[in-house]
Amino acid sequence: MSVGAGNNATVTDRRYSSSLNRFAWFTTVATLLLICSGGMVTSKGVGLAVPDWPTTFGYNMFLFPVSKWIGGIFFEHTHRLIASAVGFFTIILAVWLWRYEDRQWVRNLGIIAVGAVILQGVLGGLRVTMLKDEIGIFHACLAQAFLGLIALIALATTNFWRSLSDVRISPKKIGRLRAIAIAITLAIYVQLALGATMRHQHRDLAILDFPMANGAWVPDTSASALAKINTWRDARALSDVDAFQIWLQMAHRFLAFLIAIAVITFCFRAWRDARSLPALTRLSILWFALLVCQLALGVWTIWSNKAADIATTHVAVGASMLCFGVSISAVCWRISHRQLGRARSPGAPQHVAA
């Protein structure tokens, strides 16, 4: 329905569906569960417990007898079933958006999500059939990006998103918040990619102590030092490591430190500059709470030598931090976009397009 506003512009009243929004959030939660399931598969090292794909030991995946869901097969097979369910939910969501949504960009996001979930399924299968760690790393990174995409769709279909067009914040302040939020979100994604690389490249952690690194603040990765480290690890039935694996984990630690500083900075600025939008300040506090939890889980993961349940929880909280980053960045973008539109056409009604 549109309401005329003079002869020059119209204001569009889009339809809102609480059912669509709830389903979008349901799909988001299901995707997070899928990432947790994948994290458990990788942490337990059972990614090849089922050696064939798309069948399961020759059975149709959906007809594989429950009595055979034992050991590592249980984790790998249930991961496949959850992935199939998420794919089905994504198709339903895209069709629902296409039939109901009148914002083309939201409809396009639904189509992109379908393409992404199909690619993700193919990558999962290729990881089994081709036995390449690089495919597993890409598979894990795409999963995180897909989660962020579904979370964005869920946010865009809320009434809250629509209400942001009425928020008034200084363009300079919201622009600064947007830049910080986007930078943090990208850093979190890189951090998740580093974590995925660490999980897929070696069975045990390259550094087993914290805050030190193999007994030093700056690890020694010379040939003689690596020989001593691997002799110590061999005596404890741990996998050998090389210099790249050690510095990869150090990069993961250093980036975590930078992200922590950035999130704290964003929270401070949000409380100072965006008091007129309580939802944004609350999101920033929850983001900080997730950060504290994630840092604690990161240390626990090191001290437990990547215990499956702790490492998987670490992955889940990291994915949740990414969702918050995407949501906060989108909120800031939405406000700054509307502010820019008002600045370009002062006093004129704006066509609602976002």
LINGI-V682034 format. One line per field, one symbol per residue. ss: DSSP state (H for helix, E for strand, L for the rest). phi: phi as a letter, one per 40 degrees, with the letter a starting at -180 (. if undefined). psi: psi as a letter, one per 40 degrees, with the letter a starting at -180 (. if undefined). A space follows every 50 residues. Layout:
ss: ???
phi: ???
psi: ???
This chain:
ss: LEEEELLLEEEELLLLLHHHHHHHHHHHHHHHHHHHHHHHHHHHLLLLLL LLLLLELLELHHHLLHHHLLLHHHHHHHHHHHHHHHHHHHHHHHHHHHHH LLLHHHHHHHHHHHHHHHHHHHHHHHHHHHLLHHHHHHHHHHHHHHHHHH HHHHHHLLHHHHHHHHLLLLHHHHHHHHHHHHHHHHHHHHHHHHHHHHHH HLLLLLLLLLLLELLELLLLLLHHHHHHHHHHHHHLLLLLLLHHHHHHHH HHHHHHHHHHHHHHHHHHHHHHHLLLLHHHHHHHHHHHHHHHHHHHHHHH HHHLLLLHHHHHHHHHHHHHHHHHHHHHHHHHHHHHHHHHHHHHLLLLLL LLLL
phi: .bbcbgbbabbcbccbbcccccccccccccccccccccccdcccgbcbcb cbaccbfgcddcbcddcccbfcddcccccccccccccccccccccccccb cbccccccccccccccccdccccccccccbfbcdccccdccccccccccc cccccccccddccccccbbddccccccccccccccccccccccccccccc cacbccbbbaccbfgbcbccbcdccccccccccccbgbccbbcccccccc cccccccccdccccccdcccccbbccbdccccccccccccdccccccccc ccccfgddcccccccccccccccccccccccccdccccccccccbcgbcb ccbb
psi: hihigaediihhgiihhddddddddddddddddddddddddddeffdfdh eiheihfeihdeehhdeegibddddddddddddddddddddddddddddd hehddddddddddddddddddddddddddefhdddddddddddddddddd dddddeeiddddeeeehhihddddddddddddddddddddddddddddde didiidheiheihfeidhihfiddddddddddddeefiiiiidddddddd ddddddddddddddddddddddefdegddddddddddddddddddddddd dddeffhdddddddddddddddddddddddddddddddddddddghehih hhe.
